[in-house]
Amino acid sequence: MGEYKVREQTDVEPGQMVMPFYLICDVSYSMYDDMRALNDGVERLRKAIVGEPIVDEVAQICVMTFSDTAKVVLPMGQMSHQSSVPALSVEGGTNYGAAFRGLASAITSDSASLKAQKYKVYRPCAFFLTDGEPNDHDWHKSYTDALTYDKESGAGLKAHPIFVPFGFRDASEQILAQLAYPKGRGKYYHVKDKSVEEALKGILDIIMNTVVTAGHTAGSNQPAVVQTAPAPGSGITQGDSAYDPDYIS
């Protein structure tokens, strides 16, 4: 499907430009046998960013987990300032709404903190990794309320992220399509017929390429989030956003 670019900028403050990225990982009980692969992949991502000084300079990374609740396990900052990412561990159920509300809260506080430090802050990008369907029936309303924005009414989160969902195992492609945002520009990724370890490697490769490419575009003052097509043979498919604010889950 080729490359897909989003160039978008939030309110600008004088100073160095930074690009916030959030990695939100499903650690529900169904991930029990996959935590080692997930931890290895996240650490590999950290090392890849540190190995790209230009990218590390502008990419502010936050790692979050969710199950019944959501939490920040690595506060936003440069990956080179971290010797490692804290180990992720399996927890409870799969509450999407908790993840969405936790992410919205983190974006709001992180944006305020970065601007207080006189950074020029570009629109955040959120990578959402899940292996299953949500346990909460009102997940779509939670998502719309927390992470989308209506320009006409001014309702929602003005600093909404570019939301990039990645699903594997029992994750619903229909739900992933609803989560890809903004509508008309967002993409989602889905993995079929691959082991979870292979799926996670392919997914994290896409995330790494996205962050690295975005970081390299920053010098032009036209930073771009590039949602690249999956590698041939990866088993990962890419689809267009089908977000609908009136969708009934």
C-alpha positions in Angstrom: 0.0 0.0 0.0 3.1 2.2 0.0 3.8 5.0 2.5 1.3 7.1 4.3 2.4 10.5 5.7 0.8 12.8 8.2 2.3 16.2 8.8 0.6 17.9 11.7 1.8 20.4 14.3 0.3 21.4 17.6 0.6 24.9 19.1 4.2 26.0 18.7 6.4 27.4 21.4 9.9 28.8 20.8 12.7 26.3 21.2 13.8 22.9 20.1 11.2 20.7 18.3 10.3 17.4 19.9 8.0 14.6 18.7 6.2 12.6 21.4 5.6 8.9 20.8 3.6 6.5 23.0 3.9 2.7 23.0 0.8 1.2 24.7 1.2 -2.6 25.3 -1.5 -5.1 26.2 -0.3 -7.1 29.2 -3.6 -8.9 29.8 -3.5 -12.6 31.0 -3.7 -13.9 27.4 -0.1 -12.4 26.9 1.4 -14.7 29.6 3.4 -16.8 27.2 4.5 -13.8 25.2 6.0 -11.4 27.7 9.6 -12.4 27.0 9.1 -11.7 23.3 7.4 -8.4 24.1 10.1 -7.3 26.5 12.9 -8.3 24.1 11.2 -6.3 21.3 10.7 -3.2 23.3 14.4 -3.3 24.5 15.4 -3.7 20.8 13.4 -0.7 19.9 15.1 1.4 22.7 18.6 0.4 21.4 17.6 1.2 17.8 16.6 4.7 18.7 19.7 5.3 20.9 21.7 4.2 17.9 20.3 7.1 15.8 21.5 10.2 17.6 19.4 12.6 15.4 16.3 10.6 16.1 17.0 10.3 19.9 17.4 14.1 20.0 13.8 14.7 18.9 11.9 11.6 19.7 10.3 11.7 23.2 9.2 8.2 24.1 6.7 7.0 26.7 5.9 3.3 27.4 2.5 2.4 28.9 0.8 -0.9 29.7 -2.8 -1.8 30.1 -5.0 -4.6 31.3 -7.8 -3.9 33.8 -6.1 -0.5 34.4 -3.4 1.5 32.5 -0.1 2.8 33.8 3.0 4.5 32.6 6.0 2.2 33.0 8.6 4.5 31.3 7.8 8.3 31.6 8.3 10.4 28.5 11.9 11.2 27.7 14.8 10.5 25.5 15.6 6.8 25.2 19.4 7.5 25.6 18.6 8.7 29.1 17.4 5.2 30.0 19.7 2.3 30.5 16.8 -0.1 29.9 13.0 -0.3 29.7 11.5 -1.6 32.9 10.3 -5.2 32.4 6.7 -5.6 31.5 4.7 -8.2 33.3 1.3 -9.9 32.7 -1.7 -8.6 34.7 -5.5 -9.0 34.3 -8.2 -8.4 31.7 -8.4 -6.4 28.4 -10.0 -3.0 29.2 -9.5 -0.8 26.2 -11.2 2.2 27.8 -8.6 2.2 30.6 -5.9 2.4 28.0 -7.6 5.3 26.1 -8.2 7.3 29.3 -4.7 6.7 30.5 -3.2 7.8 27.2 -5.3 11.0 27.1 -4.2 11.9 30.6 -0.5 11.2 29.7 -0.7 13.3 26.5 -2.2 16.2 28.4 0.4 16.2 31.2 3.3 15.5 28.9 2.4 18.2 26.5 2.2 20.8 29.3 5.5 19.7 30.7 7.3 19.8 27.4 5.9 23.3 26.6 6.9 24.5 30.1 10.5 23.5 29.1 10.1 25.7 26.0 10.0 22.8 23.5 8.1 23.1 20.2 5.8 20.1 20.4 4.4 18.3 17.4 1.3 16.1 17.4 1.9 12.8 19.3 1.8 9.4 17.7 0.4 6.4 19.7 1.2 2.8 18.9 -1.4 0.5 20.4 -0.5 -3.2 20.6 -3.2 -5.8 21.5 -3.8 -9.5 21.1 -7.5 -9.6 21.9 -10.9 -7.9 21.9 -11.9 -5.5 24.7 -13.8 -6.7 27.7 -15.5 -3.3 28.2 -18.6 -3.0 26.0 -18.4 0.8 25.8 -14.8 0.9 24.5 -15.8 3.0 21.4 -17.4 5.7 23.4 -14.4 5.8 25.7 -12.2 6.1 22.7 -14.2 8.9 21.1 -14.5 10.9 24.3 -10.8 10.5 25.2 -8.8 10.5 22.0 -10.6 12.2 19.1 -11.5 15.8 18.3 -14.4 17.5 16.6 -13.2 20.7 15.0 -16.7 22.0 14.4 -17.9 21.7 18.0 -14.5 21.9 19.7 -15.3 18.7 21.6 -12.6 16.2 22.5 -8.9 16.3 22.8 -7.4 19.0 20.6 -3.9 17.5 20.9 -5.3 14.1 19.8 -2.7 11.6 18.8 -2.2 9.9 15.4 -3.4 6.5 16.7 -1.9 3.5 15.1 -3.4 0.1 16.3 -1.6 -3.2 15.8 -3.5 -6.4 16.4 -2.5 -10.0 16.5 -4.0 -13.4 17.7 -7.6 -12.7 18.6 -7.6 -9.0 17.9 -10.6 -7.9 15.8 -9.7 -6.3 12.4 -13.1 -4.5 12.5 -12.2 -2.9 15.9 -8.7 -2.0 14.8 -10.2 -0.2 11.8 -12.4 1.8 14.2 -9.3 2.8 16.2 -7.1 4.0 13.4 -7.3 7.8 13.5 -7.7 10.4 12.1 -10.3 9.2 9.7 -9.2 9.4 6.0 -5.5 9.3 7.0 -5.0 6.7 9.7 -3.9 3.1 9.1 -4.1 0.0 11.2 -2.1 -3.3 11.1 -3.3 -6.8 11.6 -1.3 -10.1 11.7 -2.7 -13.5 10.7 -1.1 -17.0 10.6 2.1 -16.1 12.4 3.5 -17.0 15.7 3.2 -14.2 18.3 7.0 -13.9 18.4 7.1 -13.4 14.7 4.2 -11.0 14.8 5.7 -8.9 17.5 9.0 -8.7 15.6 7.3 -7.5 12.5 5.1 -5.0 14.4 8.0 -3.6 16.3 10.1 -3.3 13.1 7.3 -1.1 11.7 7.2 1.0 14.9 11.0 1.4 14.8 11.0 2.5 11.1 8.2 5.0 11.9 10.0 6.6 14.7 13.4 6.7 12.9 11.9 8.1 9.7 10.0 10.8 11.6 13.1 11.8 13.6 15.1 12.2 10.4 12.4 14.4 8.8 12.5 16.8 11.8 15.5 18.8 10.6 13.4 20.1 7.7 10.8 21.6 10.1 8.3 19.4 8.3 8.3 16.3 10.5 6.2 13.4 9.1 4.8 10.3 10.6 5.2 7.7 7.9 3.1 4.6 8.2 5.0 2.3 6.0 3.7 -0.9 4.4 4.6 -4.1 6.1 7.6 -6.1 4.8 6.8 -8.8 2.2 6.4 -12.1 3.9 5.8 -10.6 7.4 2.2 -11.8 7.4 1.1 -8.3 8.5 -1.7 -6.5 6.6 -2.3 -2.8 6.5 -5.8 -1.3 6.3 -7.5 2.1 6.2 -9.3 3.8 9.1 -13.0 3.1 9.3 -13.5 5.3 12.3 -17.1 6.3 12.8 -18.2 8.5 15.8 -21.6 6.9 15.6 -20.4 3.3 15.6 -22.2 1.0 17.9 -19.9 -1.5 19.6 
